Amino acid sequence: MAIVKSKLLKQLSRNYPNFLKKDLEKFTNIILSEIKKTLKRGERIELRGFGVFYTNIQKSRISRNPKTGEKVNTPEKKTIHFKMAKEMFKKLNNEDE
């Protein structure tokens, strides 16, 4: 099951009842927009204890349409990658630290 922004905000408001919901939403929007801007600039994002987000450039290439077999030119594009931190890996796999 994926987490959506509304569920994240509900969880934050339960954990931090002294903050207003609109302030938590602003805070979450600021963090997500900064992550987007940083990735768009091609910079790396490191969240200690969680992981690292970074971009790679996928070269342009000639690919094939699987339905028709026709050759299609695929332009260069950026892809986002995530590498999990060791702490997160250990927590997910119930390993003792």
Secondary structure as UniProt FT lines:
FT   HELIX           5..15
FT   TURN            17..18
FT   HELIX           21..40
FT   TURN            41..42
FT   STRAND          45..47
FT   TURN            48..50
FT   STRAND          51..58
FT   STRAND          61..64
FT   TURN            66..68
FT   STRAND          71..74
FT   STRAND          77..84
FT   HELIX           86..92
FT   TURN            93..94
//
